[in-house]
Amino acid sequence: MTDYSQDIIDILLHAPDGLPVRKIVRHVYNKHNTLFSTIPIEDIRRDVSATLSQSTRKRNSCFERAGRRGYYKINIKRVEELCLNFSDDAADSGQTATKHTHNDDEPSLGLPFC
């Protein structure tokens, strides 16, 4: 089973009132299929439905039922808890990052981090 959780979160963030499973499946299908690589829609439907039904049974799920049968929406409180803050905490706390300096004895591969 392929995990489409991140794709479902991205889709449901744009629909705060929720979407039916068939539309979520269609969005995931369109996101993962190209002209040269296709995944059958039945496989995506099975995996998306399983992901949604299993995760809504959990207490701290990112998804919740939207009131109508077959509709799901994002659990905003849970997603906000999971979002990471990538602010520059090192600069705020006075810490300095160490930077690797190039040693002439080391062979250079021409990469920017060497």
Buried (B, 14 or more C-beta within 10 A) or exposed (E): EBEBBEBBBBBBEEBEEBBBBEEBBBBBBEEBBEEEEEBEEEEBBBBBBBBBEEBBEEEEBBBBBBEEEBBBBBBEEBBEEEEEEEEEEEEEEEEEEEEEEEEEEEEEEEEEEE
